[in-house]
Amino acid sequence: VWEWTWDWKRRYWRFSSIDPVGASSGSKRVIRGCSWSSPFRYCRAAYRNSVAPEERYDFLGFRPARSL
């Protein structure tokens, strides 16, 4: 499934960066990766798209994580 992330959608800077941070607010969250319904060209971790938090899809999930 596409992975739901905590970042709000914003344009990347023109220059390359490592682990860029999303916007501090917005209307859509970033999703990454691809799913069973995606064209092959989207199946890579660097690809991203966005959806509004109230939207629900069968191809969208999240990864629980714990930090100490």
N, C-alpha and C positions, 0 to 999 in steps of 0.2 A: 504494500500500500504506500501511497504518498505519505511522507512524514510531516506531521503538523509541528511547527516550531514556535518558539516564544517571540520571535522577531516580528515587528510590524514591517510591512512592505515599504521599501524606499529604493530609489535608484542607487546602484553602486557608483562609487567614485570612478572617474575616468581611468585612474591608475590602479593597478593590481594591488590587493592587500591580502593579508593572511587573517582569517577569521574575522571578517567585517561585522560590525555591530549594526543591528537594525535601527530604525527610527524609534524615538521615545514614545510615539503615539501614532495612531492611524486608523484606517477603517478596514484593512485587510491584513491577515497574518500570512507569513511566508510558509509555503509547503515545499518540500524537497524530494527529489528522487523520481519515482514513477510507480505504476501499478500494472495489473493485468490488462487494463484497458488503454494503456498509453502506447503511443508509437515508440518503436525501438530507440529512436534518436534522443528521447527524453530520459532513458534509463541510465542515469549517472548521477552521482551525489551532488555535483556542481550545478545541475539544472534546478531552477526554482520557479515557482509560480505563486499565486496567492489566492486566498478565499476569505470571505468575511466570517467572523467568529460564529455567527448564527447559522451558517450554512452547514449542511450535513451530507456526506456522500459515503457510499459503500467502498470507495477506493481510498479513503483518507483515514489515517490512524495516528497514534502518537507513541513515543517511547518513554516509559517512566524512567526517571533517573533519580539517584539519591546522592547528595553531596554531604560531606562531613564538615 
